[in-house]
């Protein structure tokens, strides 16, 4: 009997020792695993926006982007003049590609499918740009405009200047691709066929009709575009005043007087059609943007696409 008790006691102690050993081993293993997870988390874009490699990585992977999108939506609603806007299921899913968001500590989010009510109680398809400060976690600027309008062009150009780009990059809309990640905008989503300023350039764009340059040389006196070279095409609308300058070498530049924004690019002519290619491309304008071309002389004034155009002598 004594022998049996001793064996039981010994077996019991051995069991305890093994249990304690396993417990300590598991504890150390868990501790090591947690430490490793913490280290990985600390160096990931998901928890630290400073670690994100570019704009897409930030918008698609940073855990705080949802708060930024919600903040943008709330701020835009505060600025609505009439009624309550309506939004798509996941608002502000677009952004500008590039690498400038992280260094600037700011992110520009874009919503192209919002609906804002106007003074006549009609819902207008609108675009919204939102600047969110990653450090203060606050919205610092919002721009709202009717989609594909002159106002939208102005708003986009101003929004693109909120964060000076680190390197030239094409602004594309980022929208959901169905997989949950967000992408940058495509050229097919870009606005109207009128010349619109670029971030190097400016707002609401002047109509192309009869005012844009052609690829033909200006040497011939009767050339449709000869009168534009060396002179200034002024386009005035309720929202913008553009001064455009065309050169015989197939390039053009322009400036929106009110916002001091600039555009540049190349032009080509195909018969009675003139096309402008913006460099860099604009989200708010097709690229190239083409329209009918008509002949005018210095001193002429005419209307096109809701704007009043004048051909003024010299560089104004």
Phi, psi and omega in degrees: 000313180300319180299319180295317180296318181298317180298317180298317180297316180297316179298321179297317180295319180298319179298318179297317181298317179296321180297314180297321181296315179296320181298315180295321180296315180296321181297314180296320179297315179297319181298317180295319180296318180294321180296317179297317180297321180295318180297316180297318182297321183293335182257008184263154176295329183305317184257345181225106183300333179298339182272352182291140187279333179200183183299317181295318179298319180297309184291324184275335189237339181290131184293340182272000185294330179296320177297322179295318180295319179294318180297320179296317180298315181295318181292321179296321179294327177296329184269356178294129183279331183226127174062192181251127181293159172246148187231159172290173185304316179237091184288157177059049178265006181250158181201171175266130178289163180137200182228021187268342185296310184295310178301324181281339183071025181218155178226135175259118178252146187231138174235120184256357185239029179278162176233118179244141181278138177261185184292350179257016179067016177266143178276128183247130177298119188230160174246146181227132175247137184226131177256118183245128179276118183290336182276315182270349181060042180228151173279128182249348178198147178217138175232135183229134179205153176298135184300141177062024180255169175300322179299324180294323178296315179298313182299318181295317180297320178292321180295322181292343178269355177298325179232107179300129182293145177286328181209155180302132177209149181278130180279114178238153180282138177256120178227165183295138179260010178094348181261358179103340178269159183253149184235167178275154185297153181259161182298331181293344181268359184284147183301188189315169184276012180271154179296126180233145184295159180249178183293337173281340179243195203242197188287202183333129186260149181286151178296149181283329188318118173058013183237352185261157184287163178241168181280350181290156178288151181271006185295326181282132184296330184266008180294136182304324184263354184305323183291342181279328184292129180083359179238182184239129173265118180256126179240119182242132176222173180301338185248351184200158172228111182258141171243120184242142181231124181250144179241153181292344181279004177091015177244163176212157172223163180201161179217136174267116190298317187291323182256353182059036177266156185234154173227160176201165179162204180234156179233153175221150180238135177230094183065240180264019180240137177241137181234134177250133175247117184276140178228108002282164179297157178248145176292328188270009180213142175299153181221105007281162178251121187239145177204168179297149180243132177231156184277140175212157179245163178303132182101346179287147174227134181208169181249144179202126176052042176082004179242155175259124184251143178221140175257111187253141182290139177079182179266110185252000000 
